[in-house]
Amino acid sequence: MLIHPWDAPHDDGEWQHWLATHDFGQLAVNGTAGEPPWVQPLHFRYEPEPGPYGQAIAHLARPNPLWHDLDRHPTVLLSVVDDYVYVPGHWTAADGAPAEHGTPTSYYTAVQLRCTAHVVDDPEEKATLLNRQVAHFQPEGGTAQARPGEAPFGRMLPGIRVLRLEVTDVRAKFKYAGNKPVAVQERVSVRLAERAGPGDTAARAHQLRRLATGPTGTGPTGTSPTATGPTTT
């Protein structure tokens, strides 16, 4: 994933805060040589500790075909993409230029977690991690705790395996036209509010937040020498 300086997170807190509420992604597991990787959609709970990058907790059914390759290749990638919108070209034209000369582009947030996967089969540890994952999605409760050998979920525990994904590296990208002049960014923000389609509110919030704060120590975005550079994905 290409990450330009103006798309990089301002600090680790930016992507960690985003993962706290964006908890559905795709787990890529290396397949047999010459074959494409397994790509498994899944919910997960991200935890900022332990270690410098934290960990993610997930679970999958025991019959899932990826386990054999995961056991052989425990280095995996958890990819999360959201808050994406398409921005029409005529919204992005520079001031004074014909509207049709504007460049169409995409706005999105993407976080890729490189992880070492630890498969958990111990019943007690598995139940503890499952309960933590459910607590993330259901802080209000309403679902019984999983306990080995106890109803209602004890008999189901052998049918799943828990993944504790130790994050070893992170690539994060907040692509919201940070390289464009402030006037263009503000114009696009107005158009997003007017369109109010799926994803527009979230994308606009990211754009305005990053426009206001800018990279740490540099002030608002759109004021650097790269502010009129090309937009790429």
N, C-alpha and C positions, 0 to 999 in steps of 0.2 A: 504494500500500500504506500503510494507516494504521499509524503507529508511535507508541504511547503512550510516555511517558518511562520507564515501568517495563519496557518491552519492548526498549528501545534497547540496542545493544551497549555494554559498559562502556568499550571502547576499540577502536581499529582491530585490535589484535592478536586480539581475540575472533573476529571474522568471518574474518580472514585464516587463523587457525589452523583454523577449521572448514572453509574451502575447500580446505585442504591434503589433506583426506581425503573431501571431498564434491565429486566431480569429474565429475558427470553432471548436465546441466541442459537448458534449452530456450532456444534463441536466437530472439528475435523480431525480424523484419526488416520494416520498413514496406513495405506493398504498394502497388499502384496506388490512386489516390484513389478512395474509395468501396468498396474491397475490404478484407477483413480482412488482418491481417499474416500473413506466413509465420511458422510456429513450427516450428523444427527441433530435435528431440532430438539431443544429441551429448555425447560425452566431451570433456573439455578438461583442460589443465594450467594451473593458476593460478600465477603468479609474482609475488611482492610488489614486484618492481622491473621496469622503471624507473618513474620518476614517483612521485607521492604515493600512487597506488592500485594500481600494478602493471599486469599484462597477463595475458590468457589466450590460450592457443594451442590451436587446433583445426584439423580438416581435414574437407572434404566432397568428394563426387564431383563431377567437372566437369559432368555432366548435371543436377545439382540445379537445379530451376526458380527458386530464390531469387536466383541470381547477378545477373540483370538488375536487379532492384529494389535489391539490395545495392549494386551499382555506382552507382546513382542516389541512394541514401539510405544512406550509410555509418554513420549513427548507429543503433546497435542496442541491444538489451537482452538480457543473459544472466541468466536467472532460475534459481535453484537452491532447491529446497524439500526438506527431509528431516527426520528425527527427529520425525515427527508422530504423534500419537495422539489418539483421541477420549476425553474425560474425562466420564463420566456425571454427571448433575446431583446425584444423591444422595451423591456423593463430596465435593461442594464447599459444602454447606450450612454456614452459620456456626454456631459452637458455640451450642447452646440452641435453634436453629431446627429445624423439622421437616425431615427428610432430603429430602422431596419438594419442598421450596422451593429446593433448590440449583440452580444454573444449569449446564446442560450446556455444554461448551466444547471447544475444540481447543487442543492444544499443538503447536508446530512451530517450526522455524528456517527463515527465508527470507532469502536474500541476492540482491539485484538489482544487477547491474553494468551501468551505462550506459557504452557503449563507442563508440569510433570504430574501425570495422573497416578493416584494411589487408589487402588480398588479395595473397598472395605466389605468384607464378608462376615466379620465377627458380629454375631447377633446384637450384643449390647451396644457396641460402637455404632453399628448400622442404625439401630433404633434412635440413639442419641442424635445422630446427624440428620436423620429424617425428621425428627421432631423439631430441630432447629430450622430446617428448610420450610416446614409447614408453618412455623411461627412467623417466618418472614412474610409469607403470603396471607396468613390469617392471624394478624395480631389480635383480633377480637376473639380468637378461640373458636369453639364450635365443633372441633374435631377431636376425638379421643386420642390420647398419646399412644404411640406404638411401643409395645413392650413384648420382648420375646416370650412366646408361650402363652400369652394372655390375649383374650378377645378384646376388641374385634379384629385387630390387625396382626396378631402374633403368627397366625397360620400363613399369612401372606408374605412375611419377611423373607423366607427362603427363595421366593420367586423374583426378588429384585437384588441388584447390587448397587452399592452407593459409591459415588466417585468423589474423592476429595482432590480437587485440582489445585496443586501448589503453583502459584503464579511466579514465573521466573523472569518474565520480561513483558513489557506493555508497549503497544503502539496505538496511540489515540489521535483522532483527527476531528476537528470541529470546522467543517468546511462551510463557512457562511460569508464568503466574499470579503474576507479581511484585507485582501490586496486592492480592493476597489476604493476610489475616492469616497469620502464621507457622504457627499451629496448623492452619489449613486446608491450607497447602502441605505440611506434614509428614504430614497424614492422607492426602492424595492420593499422596504419595511412597510410603507404606506400601501403598496399594491398587495402585499401579503394580507394585511388587515382587511382590505376591501374584498379580496377573493374569498378568504375565510374557508378554504377547502380543507380536506384531510391533511393534517400535519402542518398547516400554515401557522397556526398559533404557536406551536412549539418551536418551529424554525425561526419565526420572528423573534421570539423571546431570546433564543440563543444569539441571534444577530445583534439585537439591541444590547444585550449584556456584554458581549465581546466588544462591540463598538464603544461602549461606555468605559470599559476597563482597559482594553488593549493588553498586549503582552506586558508582563511584569517589568516595570522600570522604563517603559517606553511611552506611556501615555496612550491616548486614544488610537485605535487602528485607523488606517487610511492616511496617515501622516508621514509614513516612511518613504524612502526613495522607491520602494517596490510597489507603491500604492496603485500604480496604473499598469502593473504587469498583467500578463495573460492569465486567464482562469483555466485550470485543468483539473481533471478528476483524479 
